[in-house]
Amino acid sequence: LAVLTAAEVSIAYVDILSGNVLVWLLIALGAAKFVIVAGFFMHLKFDKPLYRSLFMVGAIGVVLLFGVVLLTFNAL
């Protein structure tokens, strides 16, 4: 997590990448951090399949809602 966070901070401060590439790269790194935290630190991979499924439905719903909001405000 520390390495991914350091990569996010350094990428945000470097002005080499254009706006859209920067946004998508930061979203991908954030998603990777989310998977690590949810899978290992929340012990999600050891839970019952029902709980894991409910969590994934919520996580997918959040991603879809986030995409709709970004499309609504022409941020993508």
HUPE-V703385 format. One record per pair of residues at least 12 apart in sequence whose C-alpha atoms are under 7 Angstrom apart, sorted by the first residue. I is the first residue (numbers start at 1). J is the second residue. D is the distance in whole Angstrom. If there is no record, write none. Layout:
I;J;D
I;J;D
This chain:
1;33;6
4;29;7
8;26;6
8;29;7
